[in-house]
């Protein structure tokens, strides 16, 4: 029944192609963005959960 209903919708095969292309585009953009991040930015972001909000706490990042 569901298969028959989907066959009656015009261009239903196009939805699969569009969804895969959209997923691939978003995945590619997210990967490119992640690879472009710089180490100082990543270190400052990794210290945020531990920082108390002062400027000194943000400068003294130590991951030993």
PQR file of N, CA, C, O and H, with PARSE charges and radii, in Angstrom:
ATOM      1  N   UNK A   1       0.821  -1.198   0.000 -0.4000 1.5000
ATOM      2  CA  UNK A   1       0.000   0.000   0.000 -0.0000 2.0000
ATOM      3  C   UNK A   1       0.865   1.263   0.000  0.5500 1.7000
ATOM      4  O   UNK A   1       0.618   2.187  -0.775 -0.5500 1.4000
ATOM      5  N   UNK A   2       1.873   1.300   0.864 -0.4000 1.5000
ATOM      6  CA  UNK A   2       2.735   2.473   0.934 -0.0000 2.0000
ATOM      7  C   UNK A   2       3.534   2.612  -0.353  0.5500 1.7000
ATOM      8  O   UNK A   2       3.727   3.718  -0.858 -0.5500 1.4000
ATOM      9  H   UNK A   2       2.073   0.549   1.494  0.4000 1.0000
ATOM     10  N   UNK A   3       4.003   1.469  -0.888 -0.4000 1.5000
ATOM     11  CA  UNK A   3       4.771   1.503  -2.127 -0.0000 2.0000
ATOM     12  C   UNK A   3       3.921   2.070  -3.264  0.5500 1.7000
ATOM     13  O   UNK A   3       4.409   2.871  -4.061 -0.5500 1.4000
ATOM     14  H   UNK A   3       3.847   0.570  -0.477  0.4000 1.0000
ATOM     15  N   UNK A   4       2.666   1.664  -3.344 -0.4000 1.5000
ATOM     16  CA  UNK A   4       1.779   2.170  -4.376 -0.0000 2.0000
ATOM     17  C   UNK A   4       1.532   3.666  -4.205  0.5500 1.7000
ATOM     18  O   UNK A   4       1.454   4.405  -5.187 -0.5500 1.4000
ATOM     19  H   UNK A   4       2.269   1.013  -2.696  0.4000 1.0000
ATOM     20  N   UNK A   5       1.410   4.104  -2.968 -0.4000 1.5000
ATOM     21  CA  UNK A   5       1.165   5.526  -2.708 -0.0000 2.0000
ATOM     22  C   UNK A   5       2.362   6.367  -3.136  0.5500 1.7000
ATOM     23  O   UNK A   5       2.199   7.444  -3.709 -0.5500 1.4000
ATOM     24  H   UNK A   5       1.473   3.504  -2.170  0.4000 1.0000
ATOM     25  N   UNK A   6       3.566   5.870  -2.856 -0.4000 1.5000
ATOM     26  CA  UNK A   6       4.766   6.611  -3.217 -0.0000 2.0000
ATOM     27  C   UNK A   6       4.972   6.644  -4.733  0.5500 1.7000
ATOM     28  O   UNK A   6       5.486   7.627  -5.267 -0.5500 1.4000
ATOM     29  H   UNK A   6       3.699   4.995  -2.390  0.4000 1.0000
ATOM     30  N   UNK A   7       4.585   5.606  -5.405 -0.4000 1.5000
ATOM     31  CA  UNK A   7       4.738   5.569  -6.859 -0.0000 2.0000
ATOM     32  C   UNK A   7       3.851   6.599  -7.551  0.5500 1.7000
ATOM     33  O   UNK A   7       4.183   7.074  -8.637 -0.5500 1.4000
ATOM     34  H   UNK A   7       4.168   4.808  -4.971  0.4000 1.0000
ATOM     35  N   UNK A   8       2.744   6.940  -6.938 -0.4000 1.5000
ATOM     36  CA  UNK A   8       1.828   7.900  -7.539 -0.0000 2.0000
ATOM     37  C   UNK A   8       2.307   9.342  -7.397  0.5500 1.7000
ATOM     38  O   UNK A   8       1.834  10.225  -8.113 -0.5500 1.4000
ATOM     39  H   UNK A   8       2.474   6.554  -6.056  0.4000 1.0000
ATOM     40  N   UNK A   9       3.236   9.587  -6.482 -0.4000 1.5000
ATOM     41  CA  UNK A   9       3.759  10.940  -6.296 -0.0000 2.0000
ATOM     42  C   UNK A   9       4.793  11.195  -7.390  0.5500 1.7000
ATOM     43  O   UNK A   9       5.742  10.425  -7.542 -0.5500 1.4000
ATOM     44  H   UNK A   9       3.620   8.870  -5.900  0.4000 1.0000
ATOM     45  N   UNK A  10       4.616  12.250  -8.133 -0.4000 1.5000
ATOM     46  CA  UNK A  10       5.536  12.562  -9.222 -0.0000 2.0000
ATOM     47  C   UNK A  10       6.882  13.036  -8.712  0.5500 1.7000
ATOM     48  O   UNK A  10       6.944  13.893  -7.830 -0.5500 1.4000
ATOM     49  H   UNK A  10       3.846  12.875  -8.009  0.4000 1.0000
ATOM     50  N   UNK A  11       7.955  12.492  -9.253 -0.4000 1.5000
ATOM     51  CA  UNK A  11       9.306  12.912  -8.895 -0.0000 2.0000
ATOM     52  C   UNK A  11       9.773  12.448  -7.541  0.5500 1.7000
ATOM     53  O   UNK A  11      10.658  13.066  -6.949 -0.5500 1.4000
ATOM     54  H   UNK A  11       7.905  11.796  -9.969  0.4000 1.0000
ATOM     55  N   UNK A  12       9.186  11.345  -7.021 -0.4000 1.5000
ATOM     56  CA  UNK A  12       9.560  10.891  -5.684 -0.0000 2.0000
ATOM     57  C   UNK A  12      11.012  10.403  -5.649  0.5500 1.7000
ATOM     58  O   UNK A  12      11.647  10.469  -4.597 -0.5500 1.4000
ATOM     59  H   UNK A  12       8.467  10.843  -7.502  0.4000 1.0000
ATOM     60  N   UNK A  13      11.543   9.924  -6.751 -0.4000 1.5000
ATOM     61  CA  UNK A  13      12.933   9.479  -6.792 -0.0000 2.0000
ATOM     62  C   UNK A  13      13.916  10.616  -6.616  0.5500 1.7000
ATOM     63  O   UNK A  13      15.046  10.408  -6.174 -0.5500 1.4000
ATOM     64  H   UNK A  13      11.027   9.871  -7.605  0.4000 1.0000
ATOM     65  N   UNK A  14      13.492  11.800  -6.956 -0.4000 1.5000
ATOM     66  CA  UNK A  14      14.356  12.973  -6.831 -0.0000 2.0000
ATOM     67  C   UNK A  14      14.617  13.333  -5.367  0.5500 1.7000
ATOM     68  O   UNK A  14      15.674  13.880  -5.050 -0.5500 1.4000
ATOM     69  H   UNK A  14      12.574  11.969  -7.314  0.4000 1.0000
ATOM     70  N   UNK A  15      13.676  13.034  -4.474 -0.4000 1.5000
ATOM     71  CA  UNK A  15      13.857  13.366  -3.057 -0.0000 2.0000
ATOM     72  C   UNK A  15      15.052  12.631  -2.452  0.5500 1.7000
ATOM     73  O   UNK A  15      15.783  13.198  -1.640 -0.5500 1.4000
ATOM     74  H   UNK A  15      12.818  12.590  -4.731  0.4000 1.0000
ATOM     75  N   UNK A  16      15.251  11.383  -2.839 -0.4000 1.5000
ATOM     76  CA  UNK A  16      16.401  10.633  -2.338 -0.0000 2.0000
ATOM     77  C   UNK A  16      17.716  11.230  -2.789  0.5500 1.7000
ATOM     78  O   UNK A  16      18.656  11.348  -2.004 -0.5500 1.4000
ATOM     79  H   UNK A  16      14.657  10.922  -3.498  0.4000 1.0000
ATOM     80  N   UNK A  17      17.781  11.603  -4.048 -0.4000 1.5000
ATOM     81  CA  UNK A  17      19.002  12.192  -4.596 -0.0000 2.0000
ATOM     82  C   UNK A  17      19.289  13.531  -3.935  0.5500 1.7000
ATOM     83  O   UNK A  17      20.432  13.809  -3.572 -0.5500 1.4000
ATOM     84  H   UNK A  17      17.017  11.507  -4.686  0.4000 1.0000
ATOM     85  N   UNK A  18      18.277  14.356  -3.777 -0.4000 1.5000
ATOM     86  CA  UNK A  18      18.451  15.673  -3.164 -0.0000 2.0000
ATOM     87  C   UNK A  18      18.888  15.533  -1.705  0.5500 1.7000
ATOM     88  O   UNK A  18      19.743  16.286  -1.239 -0.5500 1.4000
ATOM     89  H   UNK A  18      17.348  14.130  -4.072  0.4000 1.0000
ATOM     90  N   UNK A  19      18.310  14.576  -0.988 -0.4000 1.5000
ATOM     91  CA  UNK A  19      18.678  14.417   0.421 -0.0000 2.0000
ATOM     92  C   UNK A  19      20.124  13.942   0.574  0.5500 1.7000
ATOM     93  O   UNK A  19      20.824  14.384   1.485 -0.5500 1.4000
ATOM     94  H   UNK A  19      17.616  13.964  -1.366  0.4000 1.0000
ATOM     95  N   UNK A  20      20.579  13.046  -0.307 -0.4000 1.5000
ATOM     96  CA  UNK A  20      21.973  12.590  -0.238 -0.0000 2.0000
ATOM     97  C   UNK A  20      22.923  13.731  -0.584  0.5500 1.7000
ATOM     98  O   UNK A  20      23.951  13.900   0.072 -0.5500 1.4000
ATOM     99  H   UNK A  20      20.011  12.687  -1.048  0.4000 1.0000
ATOM    100  N   UNK A  21      22.592  14.510  -1.601 -0.4000 1.5000
ATOM    101  CA  UNK A  21      23.437  15.646  -1.970 -0.0000 2.0000
ATOM    102  C   UNK A  21      23.484  16.700  -0.866  0.5500 1.7000
ATOM    103  O   UNK A  21      24.538  17.279  -0.600 -0.5500 1.4000
ATOM    104  H   UNK A  21      21.757  14.373  -2.133  0.4000 1.0000
ATOM    105  N   UNK A  22      22.355  16.944  -0.234 -0.4000 1.5000
ATOM    106  CA  UNK A  22      22.318  17.905   0.877 -0.0000 2.0000
ATOM    107  C   UNK A  22      23.158  17.412   2.042  0.5500 1.7000
ATOM    108  O   UNK A  22      23.914  18.187   2.628 -0.5500 1.4000
ATOM    109  H   UNK A  22      21.499  16.474  -0.451  0.4000 1.0000
ATOM    110  N   UNK A  23      23.037  16.136   2.388 -0.4000 1.5000
ATOM    111  CA  UNK A  23      23.847  15.578   3.462 -0.0000 2.0000
ATOM    112  C   UNK A  23      25.337  15.693   3.131  0.5500 1.7000
ATOM    113  O   UNK A  23      26.131  16.099   3.980 -0.5500 1.4000
ATOM    114  H   UNK A  23      22.423  15.507   1.912  0.4000 1.0000
ATOM    115  N   UNK A  24      25.717  15.338   1.904 -0.4000 1.5000
ATOM    116  CA  UNK A  24      27.117  15.391   1.506 -0.0000 2.0000
ATOM    117  C   UNK A  24      27.655  16.814   1.561  0.5500 1.7000
ATOM    118  O   UNK A  24      28.790  17.030   1.985 -0.5500 1.4000
ATOM    119  H   UNK A  24      25.072  15.008   1.214  0.4000 1.0000
ATOM    120  N   UNK A  25      26.855  17.784   1.138 -0.4000 1.5000
ATOM    121  CA  UNK A  25      27.285  19.181   1.163 -0.0000 2.0000
ATOM    122  C   UNK A  25      27.507  19.660   2.604  0.5500 1.7000
ATOM    123  O   UNK A  25      28.515  20.305   2.892 -0.5500 1.4000
ATOM    124  H   UNK A  25      25.932  17.609   0.794  0.4000 1.0000
ATOM    125  N   UNK A  26      26.578  19.349   3.500 -0.4000 1.5000
ATOM    126  CA  UNK A  26      26.712  19.770   4.899 -0.0000 2.0000
ATOM    127  C   UNK A  26      27.902  19.069   5.552  0.5500 1.7000
ATOM    128  O   UNK A  26      28.660  19.693   6.295 -0.5500 1.4000
ATOM    129  H   UNK A  26      25.760  18.824   3.265  0.4000 1.0000
ATOM    130  N   UNK A  27      28.064  17.789   5.280 -0.4000 1.5000
ATOM    131  CA  UNK A  27      29.191  17.046   5.846 -0.0000 2.0000
ATOM    132  C   UNK A  27      30.515  17.609   5.356  0.5500 1.7000
ATOM    133  O   UNK A  27      31.451  17.755   6.142 -0.5500 1.4000
ATOM    134  H   UNK A  27      27.448  17.283   4.676  0.4000 1.0000
ATOM    135  N   UNK A  28      30.608  17.926   4.080 -0.4000 1.5000
ATOM    136  CA  UNK A  28      31.839  18.484   3.515 -0.0000 2.0000
ATOM    137  C   UNK A  28      32.150  19.852   4.118  0.5500 1.7000
ATOM    138  O   UNK A  28      33.298  20.132   4.461 -0.5500 1.4000
ATOM    139  H   UNK A  28      29.847  17.808   3.441  0.4000 1.0000
ATOM    140  N   UNK A  29      31.142  20.696   4.247 -0.4000 1.5000
ATOM    141  CA  UNK A  29      31.363  22.024   4.840 -0.0000 2.0000
ATOM    142  C   UNK A  29      31.773  21.921   6.306  0.5500 1.7000
ATOM    143  O   UNK A  29      32.655  22.657   6.749 -0.5500 1.4000
ATOM    144  H   UNK A  29      30.209  20.469   3.969  0.4000 1.0000
ATOM    145  N   UNK A  30      31.154  21.030   7.059 -0.4000 1.5000
ATOM    146  CA  UNK A  30      31.513  20.867   8.471 -0.0000 2.0000
ATOM    147  C   UNK A  30      32.935  20.334   8.616  0.5500 1.7000
ATOM    148  O   UNK A  30      33.668  20.762   9.507 -0.5500 1.4000
ATOM    149  H   UNK A  30      30.438  20.432   6.700  0.4000 1.0000
ATOM    150  N   UNK A  31      33.324  19.414   7.758 -0.4000 1.5000
ATOM    151  CA  UNK A  31      34.685  18.877   7.805 -0.0000 2.0000
ATOM    152  C   UNK A  31      35.708  19.950   7.443  0.5500 1.7000
ATOM    153  O   UNK A  31      36.745  20.064   8.097 -0.5500 1.4000
ATOM    154  H   UNK A  31      32.728  19.066   7.035  0.4000 1.0000
ATOM    155  N   UNK A  32      35.424  20.735   6.410 -0.4000 1.5000
ATOM    156  CA  UNK A  32      36.337  21.809   6.021 -0.0000 2.0000
ATOM    157  C   UNK A  32      36.464  22.845   7.125  0.5500 1.7000
ATOM    158  O   UNK A  32      37.563  23.333   7.388 -0.5500 1.4000
ATOM    159  H   UNK A  32      34.582  20.642   5.879  0.4000 1.0000
ATOM    160  N   UNK A  33      35.357  23.188   7.777 -0.4000 1.5000
ATOM    161  CA  UNK A  33      35.398  24.150   8.884 -0.0000 2.0000
ATOM    162  C   UNK A  33      36.234  23.603  10.038  0.5500 1.7000
ATOM    163  O   UNK A  33      37.038  24.332  10.618 -0.5500 1.4000
ATOM    164  H   UNK A  33      34.465  22.792   7.563  0.4000 1.0000
ATOM    165  N   UNK A  34      36.052  22.331  10.375 -0.4000 1.5000
ATOM    166  CA  UNK A  34      36.801  21.743  11.485 -0.0000 2.0000
ATOM    167  C   UNK A  34      38.292  21.678  11.190  0.5500 1.7000
ATOM    168  O   UNK A  34      39.110  21.859  12.091 -0.5500 1.4000
ATOM    169  H   UNK A  34      35.398  21.739   9.904  0.4000 1.0000
ATOM    170  N   UNK A  35      38.648  21.424   9.952 -0.4000 1.5000
ATOM    171  CA  UNK A  35      40.062  21.345   9.595 -0.0000 2.0000
ATOM    172  C   UNK A  35      40.729  22.718   9.545  0.5500 1.7000
ATOM    173  O   UNK A  35      41.950  22.813   9.671 -0.5500 1.4000
ATOM    174  H   UNK A  35      37.983  21.277   9.220  0.4000 1.0000
ATOM    175  N   UNK A  36      39.960  23.762   9.367 -0.4000 1.5000
ATOM    176  CA  UNK A  36      40.519  25.117   9.291 -0.0000 2.0000
ATOM    177  C   UNK A  36      40.709  25.771  10.656  0.5500 1.7000
ATOM    178  O   UNK A  36      41.332  26.828  10.745 -0.5500 1.4000
ATOM    179  H   UNK A  36      38.969  23.685   9.265  0.4000 1.0000
ATOM    180  N   UNK A  37      40.186  25.167  11.715 -0.4000 1.5000
ATOM    181  CA  UNK A  37      40.324  25.753  13.048 -0.0000 2.0000
ATOM    182  C   UNK A  37      41.793  25.776  13.458  0.5500 1.7000
ATOM    183  O   UNK A  37      42.543  24.844  13.164 -0.5500 1.4000
ATOM    184  H   UNK A  37      39.680  24.308  11.642  0.4000 1.0000
ATOM    185  N   UNK A  38      42.189  26.823  14.126 -0.4000 1.5000
ATOM    186  CA  UNK A  38      43.580  26.990  14.559 -0.0000 2.0000
ATOM    187  C   UNK A  38      43.743  26.529  16.005  0.5500 1.7000
ATOM    188  O   UNK A  38      42.810  26.576  16.806 -0.5500 1.4000
ATOM    189  H   UNK A  38      41.580  27.580  14.364  0.4000 1.0000
ATOM    190  N   UNK A  39      44.961  26.083  16.310 -0.4000 1.5000
ATOM    191  CA  UNK A  39      45.243  25.529  17.632 -0.0000 2.0000
ATOM    192  C   UNK A  39      44.972  26.520  18.781  0.5500 1.7000
ATOM    193  O   UNK A  39      44.388  26.108  19.783 -0.5500 1.4000
ATOM    194  H   UNK A  39      45.719  26.045  15.659  0.4000 1.0000
ATOM    195  N   UNK A  40      45.362  27.795  18.690 -0.4000 1.5000
ATOM    196  CA  UNK A  40      45.070  28.715  19.804 -0.0000 2.0000
ATOM    197  C   UNK A  40      43.558  28.846  20.073  0.5500 1.7000
ATOM    198  O   UNK A  40      43.128  28.920  21.224 -0.5500 1.4000
ATOM    199  H   UNK A  40      45.837  28.130  17.876  0.4000 1.0000
ATOM    200  N   UNK A  41      42.784  28.872  19.018 -0.4000 1.5000
ATOM    201  CA  UNK A  41      41.331  28.952  19.190 -0.0000 2.0000
ATOM    202  C   UNK A  41      40.809  27.693  19.878  0.5500 1.7000
ATOM    203  O   UNK A  41      39.975  27.780  20.779 -0.5500 1.4000
ATOM    204  H   UNK A  41      43.133  28.813  18.083  0.4000 1.0000
ATOM    205  N   UNK A  42      41.291  26.532  19.462 -0.4000 1.5000
ATOM    206  CA  UNK A  42      40.845  25.280  20.063 -0.0000 2.0000
ATOM    207  C   UNK A  42      41.259  25.188  21.527  0.5500 1.7000
ATOM    208  O   UNK A  42      40.500  24.693  22.360 -0.5500 1.4000
ATOM    209  H   UNK A  42      41.968  26.461  18.729  0.4000 1.0000
ATOM    210  N   UNK A  43      42.465  25.667  21.841 -0.4000 1.5000
ATOM    211  CA  UNK A  43      42.908  25.637  23.232 -0.0000 2.0000
ATOM    212  C   UNK A  43      42.078  26.575  24.095  0.5500 1.7000
ATOM    213  O   UNK A  43      41.750  26.233  25.232 -0.5500 1.4000
ATOM    214  H   UNK A  43      43.081  26.069  21.164  0.4000 1.0000
ATOM    215  N   UNK A  44      41.730  27.749  23.580 -0.4000 1.5000
ATOM    216  CA  UNK A  44      40.909  28.669  24.368 -0.0000 2.0000
ATOM    217  C   UNK A  44      39.496  28.124  24.553  0.5500 1.7000
ATOM    218  O   UNK A  44      38.897  28.308  25.613 -0.5500 1.4000
ATOM    219  H   UNK A  44      41.996  28.027  22.657  0.4000 1.0000
ATOM    220  N   UNK A  45      38.966  27.465  23.547 -0.4000 1.5000
ATOM    221  CA  UNK A  45      37.631  26.879  23.664 -0.0000 2.0000
ATOM    222  C   UNK A  45      37.627  25.689  24.615  0.5500 1.7000
ATOM    223  O   UNK A  45      36.650  25.469  25.331 -0.5500 1.4000
ATOM    224  H   UNK A  45      39.452  27.316  22.686  0.4000 1.0000
ATOM    225  N   UNK A  46      38.714  24.922  24.625 -0.4000 1.5000
ATOM    226  CA  UNK A  46      38.775  23.765  25.525 -0.0000 2.0000
ATOM    227  C   UNK A  46      38.895  24.190  26.982  0.5500 1.7000
ATOM    228  O   UNK A  46      38.532  23.426  27.877 -0.5500 1.4000
ATOM    229  H   UNK A  46      39.508  25.101  24.044  0.4000 1.0000
ATOM    230  N   UNK A  47      39.401  25.401  27.238 -0.4000 1.5000
ATOM    231  CA  UNK A  47      39.552  25.881  28.607 -0.0000 2.0000
ATOM    232  C   UNK A  47      38.291  26.554  29.131  0.5500 1.7000
ATOM    233  O   UNK A  47      38.203  26.826  30.328 -0.5500 1.4000
ATOM    234  H   UNK A  47      39.696  26.022  26.512  0.4000 1.0000
ATOM    235  N   UNK A  48      37.327  26.827  28.285 -0.4000 1.5000
ATOM    236  CA  UNK A  48      36.132  27.551  28.725 -0.0000 2.0000
ATOM    237  C   UNK A  48      35.361  26.859  29.845  0.5500 1.7000
ATOM    238  O   UNK A  48      34.937  27.539  30.779 -0.5500 1.4000
ATOM    239  H   UNK A  48      37.399  26.605  27.312  0.4000 1.0000
ATOM    240  N   UNK A  49      35.161  25.554  29.803 -0.4000 1.5000
ATOM    241  CA  UNK A  49      34.414  24.938  30.906 -0.0000 2.0000
ATOM    242  C   UNK A  49      35.119  25.053  32.256  0.5500 1.7000
ATOM    243  O   UNK A  49      34.471  24.969  33.299 -0.5500 1.4000
ATOM    244  H   UNK A  49      35.506  25.001  29.044  0.4000 1.0000
ATOM    245  N   UNK A  50      36.439  25.246  32.246 -0.4000 1.5000
ATOM    246  CA  UNK A  50      37.208  25.314  33.484 -0.0000 2.0000
ATOM    247  C   UNK A  50      37.498  26.740  33.922  0.5500 1.7000
ATOM    248  O   UNK A  50      37.900  26.962  35.064 -0.5500 1.4000
ATOM    249  H   UNK A  50      36.965  25.314  31.398  0.4000 1.0000
ATOM    250  N   UNK A  51      37.303  27.708  33.039 -0.4000 1.5000
ATOM    251  CA  UNK A  51      37.642  29.092  33.354 -0.0000 2.0000
ATOM    252  C   UNK A  51      36.596  29.699  34.282  0.5500 1.7000
ATOM    253  O   UNK A  51      35.414  29.363  34.217 -0.5500 1.4000
ATOM    254  H   UNK A  51      36.976  27.528  32.111  0.4000 1.0000
ATOM    255  N   UNK A  52      37.064  30.613  35.161 -0.4000 1.5000
ATOM    256  CA  UNK A  52      36.145  31.265  36.089 -0.0000 2.0000
ATOM    257  C   UNK A  52      35.690  32.628  35.578  0.5500 1.7000
ATOM    258  O   UNK A  52      34.987  33.351  36.285 -0.5500 1.4000
ATOM    259  H   UNK A  52      38.025  30.886  35.214  0.4000 1.0000
ATOM    260  N   UNK A  53      36.086  32.988  34.350 -0.4000 1.5000
ATOM    261  CA  UNK A  53      35.628  34.234  33.758 -0.0000 2.0000
ATOM    262  C   UNK A  53      36.634  35.354  33.802  0.5500 1.7000
ATOM    263  O   UNK A  53      36.393  36.409  33.215 -0.5500 1.4000
ATOM    264  H   UNK A  53      36.657  32.401  33.775  0.4000 1.0000
ATOM    265  N   UNK A  54      37.763  35.166  34.480 -0.4000 1.5000
ATOM    266  CA  UNK A  54      38.772  36.214  34.533 -0.0000 2.0000
ATOM    267  C   UNK A  54      39.723  36.084  33.355  0.5500 1.7000
ATOM    268  O   UNK A  54      39.871  35.010  32.772 -0.5500 1.4000
ATOM    269  H   UNK A  54      37.958  34.309  34.956  0.4000 1.0000
ATOM    270  N   UNK A  55      40.356  37.181  33.019 -0.4000 1.5000
ATOM    271  CA  UNK A  55      41.279  37.191  31.882 -0.0000 2.0000
ATOM    272  C   UNK A  55      42.497  36.304  32.172  0.5500 1.7000
ATOM    273  O   UNK A  55      43.016  35.663  31.258 -0.5500 1.4000
ATOM    274  H   UNK A  55      40.235  38.054  33.493  0.4000 1.0000
ATOM    275  N   UNK A  56      42.954  36.258  33.415 -0.4000 1.5000
ATOM    276  CA  UNK A  56      44.115  35.446  33.762 -0.0000 2.0000
ATOM    277  C   UNK A  56      43.831  33.969  33.593  0.5500 1.7000
ATOM    278  O   UNK A  56      44.710  33.212  33.180 -0.5500 1.4000
ATOM    279  H   UNK A  56      42.532  36.779  34.157  0.4000 1.0000
ATOM    280  N   UNK A  57      42.627  33.552  33.903 -0.4000 1.5000
ATOM    281  CA  UNK A  57      42.281  32.136  33.779 -0.0000 2.0000
ATOM    282  C   UNK A  57      42.285  31.702  32.325  0.5500 1.7000
ATOM    283  O   UNK A  57      42.595  30.549  32.025 -0.5500 1.4000
ATOM    284  H   UNK A  57      41.914  34.167  34.239  0.4000 1.0000
ATOM    285  N   UNK A  58      41.948  32.599  31.425 -0.4000 1.5000
ATOM    286  CA  UNK A  58      41.934  32.255  30.001 -0.0000 2.0000
ATOM    287  C   UNK A  58      43.339  32.189  29.426  0.5500 1.7000
ATOM    288  O   UNK A  58      43.581  31.449  28.472 -0.5500 1.4000
ATOM    289  H   UNK A  58      41.696  33.535  31.668  0.4000 1.0000
ATOM    290  N   UNK A  59      44.283  32.961  29.997 -0.4000 1.5000
ATOM    291  CA  UNK A  59      45.653  32.944  29.489 -0.0000 2.0000
ATOM    292  C   UNK A  59      46.413  31.717  29.972  0.5500 1.7000
ATOM    293  O   UNK A  59      47.245  31.176  29.244 -0.5500 1.4000
ATOM    294  H   UNK A  59      44.087  33.562  30.772  0.4000 1.0000
ATOM    295  N   UNK A  60      46.135  31.280  31.183 -0.4000 1.5000
ATOM    296  CA  UNK A  60      46.887  30.171  31.773 -0.0000 2.0000
ATOM    297  C   UNK A  60      46.193  28.852  31.489  0.5500 1.7000
ATOM    298  O   UNK A  60      45.496  28.309  32.345 -0.5500 1.4000
ATOM    299  H   UNK A  60      45.459  31.721  31.775  0.4000 1.0000
ATOM    300  N   UNK A  61      46.386  28.346  30.294 -0.4000 1.5000
ATOM    301  CA  UNK A  61      45.796  27.068  29.905 -0.0000 2.0000
ATOM    302  C   UNK A  61      46.883  26.013  30.005  0.5500 1.7000
ATOM    303  O   UNK A  61      47.921  26.115  29.351 -0.5500 1.4000
ATOM    304  H   UNK A  61      46.952  28.788  29.598  0.4000 1.0000
ATOM    305  N   UNK A  62      46.645  25.014  30.813 -0.4000 1.5000
ATOM    306  CA  UNK A  62      47.609  23.943  30.978 -0.0000 2.0000
ATOM    307  C   UNK A  62      46.873  22.613  30.952  0.5500 1.7000
ATOM    308  O   UNK A  62      45.981  22.365  31.763 -0.5500 1.4000
ATOM    309  H   UNK A  62      45.802  24.931  31.344  0.4000 1.0000
ATOM    310  N   UNK A  63      47.258  21.762  30.011 -0.4000 1.5000
ATOM    311  CA  UNK A  63      46.668  20.441  29.921 -0.0000 2.0000
ATOM    312  C   UNK A  63      47.776  19.406  30.108  0.5500 1.7000
ATOM    313  O   UNK A  63      48.318  18.876  29.138 -0.5500 1.4000
ATOM    314  H   UNK A  63      47.983  21.964  29.352  0.4000 1.0000
ATOM    315  N   UNK A  64      48.096  19.132  31.349 -0.4000 1.5000
ATOM    316  CA  UNK A  64      49.177  18.184  31.637 -0.0000 2.0000
ATOM    317  C   UNK A  64      48.628  16.851  32.022  0.5500 1.7000
ATOM    318  O   UNK A  64      49.391  15.926  32.300 -0.5500 1.4000
ATOM    319  H   UNK A  64      47.655  19.562  32.137  0.4000 1.0000
TER
END
